[in-house]
Amino acid sequence: ALGMEAMLGKTDWLGGEAVSLADFTALPYVVRLEQIGLGALLNLNRRPALAGWLHRITSRPSYRIAIADALPPAVLALWEEAGRQTLAQVAKLLHHPICPSN
């Protein structure tokens, strides 16, 4: 995510001035972290360019059709709860700063 923050600090999209395959390739990985309750690992509050990119790309009508509406809400709720329960363990394994012992 640090590399994405640097790139997105220069342009609105990963491939330059227009949305591109680079954005659509990265999107599922970023979104999945949020869907499985591990979005805190992204540190979006400290990565404004990444947060802006995520807002821009998830605001596109095609996002809702292709990703947001693709999974049943019950599945997403289960994933999110499982992720929340394991967030501290994952952060510790990754030596991520959200874990108090890191």
N, C-alpha and C positions, 0 to 999 in steps of 0.2 A: 504494500500500500504506500510505502514511502516513495517509491519510484513513480507511482501514479500521481501522488501529490505534487511532485516536482514537475512532471509533464503537464498536469492540469493547472498548474500555477502559471503556465505560459499560454495555453490555449484552452478553449472550452471542451475540446474532445481529444481523446488519446491519439488520434491520427492526424490532428491538425485543426483546421477551422470548421470542418463539417463532421457530423457523426459518420462513423465508418465501421468496417469489420472489426477493427481493433476494439472499439467500444462494445460491440455486440459479443465479442469473444470474452472480454473481462466481466461483463455484466452478470452472467450466471454465478460466477464465483463470489462476487460481492453480495449479490442478492441472497444467495444460499446461506451465507453466514448470518444474515439477518433473519432469514426464515427459520433457521435452526437454533435461534436464541443466542447466537455467538456474535451478534453485531457489535457488542462492546469492544471486541478485539480490533475493530477498525478505527477506533478513536476518532470518530467523525467530528467531535467537538474540537479536536486539535488539528484536524485536516480539512480546512474550509474548502479547498479546491476539490477534494474528493467528495465532500458532502454536496457541493454545488453540482458536480457532475452527476452524482447519484440522483439528485432531485431532477435535473434536466432530463436524464434518460428515462427515469421512471414516470415522468409526466407525459411522455409520448403516448399517444393512443395505442400504438402497436405493443407497448409494454403490457398494458392491461390485458389485451387479447392473448398475447403469446406467453406471458409469465404470470401476472397477478391472478388471472382467472383460471389458470391451468390446473391448479391443485385445489381439492376440496378444503374448505376452512377447517374442518375437523382434523385433517392430516397436518395442516400447518400448525394448528394449536398443539398437537402432540409433539411435533418437531421442536416447537419453541419451548415447550415445557422441559423436554429432555435436554435441550441445549442449556437452558438456565440452570438445570441441576448439575451440569458438568462444567459450566463456565470456569469456575475457580480451578478445577483440575486441569483443564485445557490451558488456561493462562499460565499456570505453574509449569507445565511441561514445555511451553513455548518461551518461558522466562519473560512473560508479558507483564508490563507495569500495572495492569489492573489487579493483579494478584498481590495482596499485602506482603507476602514472603519473598517477592522478587525485587 
